Amino acid sequence: MRPELVIEVGVDVARDAAGRWRHPARLHRARTDLSPTDVPLLTSPSP
């Protein structure tokens, strides 16, 4: 996979007992002002 587009998403911080997100992420907008190289790499989520 080769990233070609940066998007902005919104997430709720609520998690269930297993640590899964309780609500889906929502697409806000495409970030045409950014390239994939401008965005830091995702690291492991904190528990």
N, C-alpha and C positions, 0 to 999 in steps of 0.2 A: 504494500500500500504506500502511496506517495501522497502526502497531504498537499492539497491545492487551494483550500479555502479555510478561512478563519471565521468562526461564528461565535456569537455571544449567547450564552444560555443562562437561565435562572434556575436555581434549585432551592428547595426548602431544606433546612438543616435537620428536620425531624427524621429520626431513624427508628427502626423497630428493634426488638430485643436481640436479633441476630446481627444487627449492624447494617441492614439494608436500608436504602432510602425509602421513606414511606410515600413519597409523591414523585411523579415523573419530572424529569428536567423539561424546561420549556424553552423553545427557540425564541430568542428576542430579535436578532438581526444578523445579517452577514456583515463582517468587518472588512470592507474593501480597502480600508486604510492600513491594514496589517497584512503581512505575508506570514506564512507558516514559520519562517525562520525568526520572526520577531517574538514568537510565543515560547516561553520556557517549557521544557519537557515535563510531562506529568510524572509525579513520583507516587509512591505507594500512599494510599490514604491512611490517615491516622485513625485508630480504632475509636 
